[in-house]
Amino acid sequence: MGTLEQAAARFADRELVLVVDDRDQAVFLACPADGIDVQRLERLHALGGGMVVLGLPESAARRLALPAPWRQTHGARHTVGGHGPRKLALTAPIDAAAGIDGGWSLRDRALTMRVAADPDSRSSDLTIPGHVYPALVDERPRSAAAAAIELARLSGRAPAVALCAVVDRQGRVASLREARLDDRLGRLQVAPVAELQSGSIARQAAELSIGCTLPTRDGMFRAVGYAAADADPATVVLIHGDPAARTMPLVHVHVACLFGDAFGSLLCDCRRQLDGAATAIVRDGAGVIVYAKPRQPTAAACVCDEPIDGALVAGLLQAAGVRELRLLDGGRQAQLQEDLRRCGLVVAR
């Protein structure tokens, strides 16, 4: 089994797992909240050295009628875990409504986490204020918290996690290298954020995407549109044949270019690349074109060299059944190749 599969297996057994975001080297410890007990919560405190919070998706927060995070009600951000993608939005602390003795002990806090993680629990099963801080996790951005929630789903656990940033003796968030030097942490399985995020996108794409048959001058394609949120630009996946049944199908990743794609501008070769990819894929019998909108659309210049979200591309390819591929025009997309490999895909050199 690969690293992620091993981490998911250990997580399913209620073991602690390191969740790593390779963009900023942050390291978090996670444990399934529906299986947390005194011993595991004590280990989180001892190994992480930081504050342990209860990571919940926004759907669970609505089910439990938790109040909005501090940042939404007071114009500020009450967070834990550092800066940038490591921030977690905390809401009012909670306790289990029954079965606890004051709420201060590890036993009481573990019970509260299990109650909140239970899909059958409702607001009446909790009291506010309490002693466990829930962190409301937006699952769209790439973050360790969102990845830990996806790891719980992948492991067959409830989508709720006990989460703690690993900090050093000076209180700074530790890197993976520093964590690995600690004998206590070095034996734990590692769950990469990139692989978990692409898997989350693949799962969402299977649930949310819409598609249609698209006849073209080159051949028949199936067009599938996906957007993580209503305000996000849609990414279109054009699928020819059955790429999932092919060994190393051709894949072309294209950033939309209004002048080149729509008007055939000679100032760039975007149209030539797109036409060439469609022709090559139809000739090969199966393949995929991922047609992504630029992050900052502009009609004044071609943006074909703009960086592409590798996790988004990897997730959409996985949703199409592609895990091994040949990347067309790969010489211009060295970073994309590396991103796809980081997300667990095999890219032919």
LINCORPE-V731133 format. One line per field, one symbol per residue. phi: phi as a letter, one per 40 degrees, with the letter a starting at -180 (. if undefined). psi: psi as a letter, one per 40 degrees, with the letter a starting at -180 (. if undefined). burial: 1 if it has 9 or more other ideal C-beta (glycine too) atoms within 8 Angstrom, else 0. Layout:
phi: ???
psi: ???
burial: ???
This chain:
phi: .cdccccccccccgccbcbbbccbgcbbbbacccbcbdcccccdccccgbccbbcbccccccccfcccddccbbgbbcbahhbfcccbccbccbbccagbbggcccccccccccccccdccbdccbbbcabbccbcbcccccaccccccccccccgcccabcbaccbcccgcccccccccccdccccccbbccdcccccccccccccbcbaacbcbccicbbcbbaacadccccbbbbbbgbcccbcfccbbbbcdbdccccbgdccabccccccccccccccchaibbbbbcccbdaccacbcccdbccccccccccccgbbbabccfcccbcccdccccccgcbbcc
psi: iiddddddddddefiiihhhhedeeihihiihdeeiadddddddddddeahhihhhiddddddefiiiidddeeeihhiiebibeeihhiahiiiieieigdedidddddddddddeheeiideeiihiaehhihhhhedihidddddddddddeeiighihhhhhiaeeeihiidddddehddddeiihhhdddddddddddddddeiiiihhhiddahihhhhhhdideiiihhhhhhagddeihgihhhhhhhhdddddefieeifddddddddddddddediahhhhiiidghieeihfdehiihddddddddddeehehihhifddefdddddddddeeihhh.
burial: 0011011111110111111111001111111111110001111110111101111111011011010011100000001110001111111011110001001001011111111111001000110101111111111001111111111111101111111111100000111101100100110111111111111111111000100001000000111111100000001111110010010011111111111110001001011011111111110101111111110010000111010101111111111111111111110010011111111110100
